[in-house]
Amino acid sequence: MRVEPNIAPVAALFGEPSRAAILTVLLDGGALPAGELAGVAGINPTAASGHLSKLVTGGLLAVEVEGRHRYYRLANPAVATVIEDLAQLSGRPAIFNLPQLSPSALALRQARTCYDHLAGELAVTITATLEDRGWLVRGKGKRYEIGSEAGRQWFANQGISFQTIKPGRYGLARQCLDWTERRPHLAGPLGAHLLARWCERGWFKRGRGQRLVEVTALGRRRLRQELGLTFGNHGCEPFAARRHGRCILRKA
């Protein structure tokens, strides 16, 4: 007798377009009310209520109750990992295939959260720089390993405590293929803690329930000092330089 995981019911929850839209918009780790999620999915509140109920029952969403209001968020990081993996197979999201990107879409492409870590062009550039310096080394599967004692010390200087950080499914750090850049950025506990420390230090700003991440003047200065990144003073503010009609970051 063989015992196999029963993945069909869970897969069906991801497969319905409206539910997929709801799950994807919650990928930043925030919580949103049913009305906003209905708008994102392009469905009426009654239909949204039915989909949300199925997602909660299926263990993909959790509910937070504040007074008379109910807010929905992803149940755990494992759900976000599945969404990220599915996104890699599906290609680029439609918003980034538009001929002319809106300012909000362009800003999201440059820097945003991916559940609990930094994503977008900035995240890919930072990760590539860490790899170039040998501070991050690609391991088996999706793992990232700390490549040297100098790398370990750099992360410690950013406020990372290796004594308290707990490894995840792929260890301390993993590669997450960026949806828009199609190159990896840093994820896992190390990526999450690094974003949190930089927000605490005032390098980044992010709003509750919003995926957009803004680099502050302090952050631009410190990233230039720490990693040699340079930021444009025009074009795609606040941190991009324009080349060949698209916004990019440059390493000095």
Stockholm file with secondary structure:
# STOCKHOLM 1.0

chainA/1-252         MRVEPNIAPVAALFGEPSRAAILTVLLDGGALPAGELAGVAGINPTAASGHLSKLVTGGLLAVEVEGRHRYYRLANPAVATVIEDLAQLSGRPAIFNLPQLSPSALALRQARTCYDHLAGELAVTITATLEDRGWLVRGKGKRYEIGSEAGRQWFANQGISFQTIKPGRYGLARQCLDWTERRPHLAGPLGAHLLARWCERGWFKRGRGQRLVEVTALGRRRLRQELGLTFGNHGCEPFAARRHGRCILRKA
#=GR chainA/1-252 SS CCCCCCCHHHHHHHHSHHHHHHHHHTTTSCCEEHHHHHHHHTCCHHHHHHHHHHHHHTTSEEEEEETTEEEEEESSHHHHHHHHHHHHHHCSCGGGGSSSCCHHHHHHHHSEEETTEEESHHHHHHHHHHHHTTSEEECSTTEEEECSHHHHHHHHHTTCCTTTCCCBTTBTEEEEECTTTCSEEEEHHHHHHHHHHHHHTTSEEECTTCCBEEECHHHHHHHHHHHCEECCSSSSTTTCEEETTEEECEEC
#=GC SS_cons         CCCCCCCHHHHHHHHSHHHHHHHHHTTTSCCEEHHHHHHHHTCCHHHHHHHHHHHHHTTSEEEEEETTEEEEEESSHHHHHHHHHHHHHHCSCGGGGSSSCCHHHHHHHHSEEETTEEESHHHHHHHHHHHHTTSEEECSTTEEEECSHHHHHHHHHTTCCTTTCCCBTTBTEEEEECTTTCSEEEEHHHHHHHHHHHHHTTSEEECTTCCBEEECHHHHHHHHHHHCEECCSSSSTTTCEEETTEEECEEC
//
